[in-house]
């Protein structure tokens, strides 16, 4: 199989059309997101959609997978684009799960992984069959409750911090966040003022 054939493999086109069917924004209707979806399914060019799998994969392994199987070479500095402009949207849309093996893993951990969501996997295994459209309609009807459920689960894993009487914020999971909570709650003076608080996932400016 030539490079041109691999780069234009039908799986990539099909993946883009699937993402459109899922209602993802135009910014995710592209080759990058298509390859991320294929990686999460370990759907190499020689496999059918019925053979889709559900490996746990980090961002760098996803990029390495795209290079190995579809000869798409992403520069190392593309890693953050893949994370923020594709995988983050997959999680928000309920297509992928973030750290399903260890939800308490810190958000900036190098061990962070993603996995295709089980109902999405079952649906995608029917792509190209007579059952696809009916299954897709059912999946889309159920997806909103699923995204709400997973959002609640992610929220439950966040670390609450009391910054002053009647005021709380939540931090992303991880030992670093626990240390921040201890500093604020156990060692802070009642008269202290938080001028700037910053994390990977949020930025708050709070006067206490």
MOTAQUI-V113059 format. One record per helix or strand of 2 or more residues. SS is the DSSP state (@ for helix, = for strand). FROM is the first residue (numbers start at 1). LEN is the number of residues. If there is no record, write none. Layout:
# MOTAQUI-V113059
SS & FROM & LEN
SS & FROM & LEN
This chain:
# MOTAQUI-V113059
@ & 3 & 5
@ & 10 & 12
@ & 26 & 3
@ & 31 & 10
@ & 49 & 3
@ & 59 & 12
@ & 76 & 17
= & 96 & 3
= & 114 & 3
@ & 118 & 7
@ & 132 & 25
= & 159 & 6
= & 167 & 5
@ & 175 & 13
= & 197 & 2
= & 203 & 2
